[in-house]
Amino acid sequence: MGATNEAGDWLDGVKWDERGLVPAIAQERGTGQVLMMAWMNRDALRLTRETGHAVYWSRSRQRLWHKGEESGHQQVVFGLRLDCDADVVLLEVEQKGGIACHTGRHRCFFRELQDEGWVAVEPVLKDPNAIYAKG
Amino acid sequence: MGATNEAGDWLDGVKWDERGLVPAIAQERGTGQVLMMAWMNRDALRLTRETGHAVYWSRSRQRLWHKGEESGHQQVVFGLRLDCDADVVLLEVEQKGGIACHTGRHRCFFRELQDEGWVAVEPVLKDPNAIYAKG
């Protein structure tokens, strides 16, 4: 991911919202599939670059969330992009374990709008109880 | 895009934020490129389905924004997905004119993080002044 800019001014190039967050979209290297969208604060984005692994800000837990910290399903980051308004980040990632979603599916966008409403169209690859089993 | 569910209860399946919005990611059919992320309210999502063209909610203008209404760069919608938390929507679109970004680029994610910071790595395909020229 390259050396960190000493001044960290690349982080100032991001337009953080009133909560100090930006949406971060994780797209899978190779397949191009959009795996998930989560949020990052300044520390999360800095750590993502420094570690080369996706780090998000968990709004529900109000803490940094090193993706895969419990599940092992880390995201190795190959590239970072910023949009025209500087308020959305796009990550190119390799998904460890092939499972991005806490439901045990490959990706979080597993529901498709059909005539009858939102329908799950992708299989559960691993039982979430097995993913998050406590020691 | 199929018939609209009379009850509109598919719209209740979305977890709208405190402003009544959800992030909506537009991904290009065929290339898989993530073109942009914008926001939708309930009416925008309903109209997106009904018209088959992406309709967003402009936070800056506080009104519905039929993508391409000025530029002609509409997005034809081929599919809609919802994520596991029901708070992010993913659109599969065909980008009319090949330009999604108001800067005249193919997509909004044209800046890449390099050692020196965010660098524009995609060309301007059309002068924005020509795109948005007033009659």
Contacts between the chains, C-beta under 8 A, distances in Angstrom:
chain1	res1	chain2	res2	distance
A	2	B	113	7.9
A	2	B	114	7.0
A	2	B	115	4.8
A	3	B	115	6.3
A	5	B	115	7.4
A	5	B	116	7.5
A	5	B	117	6.3
A	9	B	117	6.8
A	10	B	113	6.5
A	10	B	117	4.3
A	10	B	118	6.2
A	13	B	117	6.3
A	13	B	118	5.1
A	23	B	23	5.4
A	23	B	37	6.3
A	25	B	25	6.0
A	25	B	34	6.2
A	25	B	37	6.6
A	27	B	34	5.8
A	31	B	32	7.7
A	32	B	31	7.7
A	32	B	32	3.1
A	32	B	33	7.4
A	33	B	32	7.4
A	34	B	25	6.1
A	34	B	27	5.8
A	34	B	34	6.5
A	34	B	90	5.6
A	36	B	83	6.7
A	37	B	23	6.3
A	37	B	25	6.6
A	37	B	37	8.0
A	37	B	83	6.8
A	37	B	88	4.6
A	49	B	113	7.0
A	79	B	112	6.5
A	79	B	113	7.3
A	80	B	112	7.2
A	80	B	113	4.1
A	81	B	109	4.2
A	81	B	110	7.7
A	81	B	111	6.1
A	81	B	112	5.5
A	81	B	113	7.2
A	82	B	109	7.1
A	82	B	111	4.5
A	82	B	113	7.2
A	82	B	118	5.1
A	83	B	36	6.7
A	83	B	37	6.8
A	83	B	108	4.1
A	83	B	109	5.2
A	83	B	110	8.0
A	83	B	111	7.5
A	84	B	101	5.3
A	84	B	102	6.6
A	84	B	103	5.3
A	84	B	105	7.6
A	84	B	108	4.5
A	84	B	110	7.0
A	84	B	111	8.0
A	85	B	108	7.5
A	86	B	111	8.0
A	86	B	118	7.9
A	88	B	37	4.6
A	88	B	108	7.6
A	88	B	109	7.7
A	90	B	34	5.6
A	90	B	109	4.7
A	101	B	84	5.3
A	102	B	84	6.6
A	103	B	84	5.3
A	105	B	84	7.6
A	108	B	83	4.1
A	108	B	84	4.5
A	108	B	85	7.5
A	108	B	88	7.6
A	109	B	81	4.2
A	109	B	82	7.1
A	109	B	83	5.2
A	109	B	88	7.7
A	109	B	90	4.7
A	110	B	81	7.7
A	110	B	83	8.0
A	110	B	84	7.0
A	111	B	81	6.1
A	111	B	82	4.5
A	111	B	83	7.5
A	111	B	84	8.0
A	111	B	86	8.0
A	112	B	79	6.4
A	112	B	80	7.2
A	112	B	81	5.4
A	113	B	2	7.9
A	113	B	10	6.5
A	113	B	49	7.0
A	113	B	79	7.3
A	113	B	80	4.1
A	113	B	81	7.2
A	113	B	82	7.2
A	114	B	2	6.9
A	115	B	2	4.8
A	115	B	3	6.2
A	115	B	5	7.4
A	116	B	5	7.5
A	117	B	5	6.3
A	117	B	9	6.8
A	117	B	10	4.3
A	117	B	13	6.3
A	118	B	10	6.2
A	118	B	13	5.1
A	118	B	82	5.1
A	118	B	86	7.9
